[in-house]
Amino acid sequence: MSGNFIRKYTEEERVKIVEEALACGSNSLVAAKYNIHSGLVSNWKCNYRRYKQTLKPKNATQPKDEEIIVDYK
């Protein structure tokens, strides 16, 4: 076996990672620090801006433009 496993992050852990990525401006650096794919950090950031949480709600509709957090730095 290769030793790979799926790591499940709590909402609090994901928010911490997203806030770190927003603060430093680099998904790649933060992803490397936590040994996760930078695309995952990017997805979490996108959902965080749109839905104010890192995972898209199951019954989510596209938010209105004024509801999306644009200036997130």
N, C-alpha and C positions, 0 to 999 in steps of 0.2 A: 504494500500500500504506500501511497505517496505521502501520507500524513496531512493531506488537505482536509479541511473541515469547514463547515458553514458557521460563521460567528454571527450571532444575533445580538444586535445593539438595542438598548432601551432608547426610548424617546429622549431621555435626558442625555445619554451618551451621544446620540446623533446630533442633538442641538449643540452640545459642546464642540463637536467636531466642525459643524457648520459655522459656528461663531468664530472658531479659530481660522477657518478658511477665509471667512469674510474679513477678519482682522489683518491677516497677512497678505491676502490677495492671490494666493496660489493653492489651487486644489491639489496639485501634484506634491507639493511639499508636505501638506497635512496628510494626504493619503499615504505617502511614504512613511511618515511618522507612525501611523496606526496600522501600516501594512494592509491597506485596502486599495481598491482600484479608484483612480481619480474620477472616473465616470460616476461611481457611486456617490462620491462627495458632491459632484455636480448635480446629480438628480436630487439629492437631499436639499441642496441650496435652492434649486428651482422650486421645489415643493414648499420649502420654508418661506420663500418670498410670496408664493401664491396663496397658500392655505394656512400660513402661520404655524405649520407643523411639518416635520420632515417626511412623513409618508402621506401620499394622496389618500384622502378619505374615500371609502368604497362608493359612496353615493355622491361624490363631488361633481359639481358642474363647473364649467369654466367661469372663473371669477370675473367680475367687471373690471375694466381697466383701473378705475379709481381704488379698487380693493387690493391691487397688487403692490407690494412694497418695492418701489423702484430705487430709491436712495437708501441702500442698505449698509453703507459704510459709515 
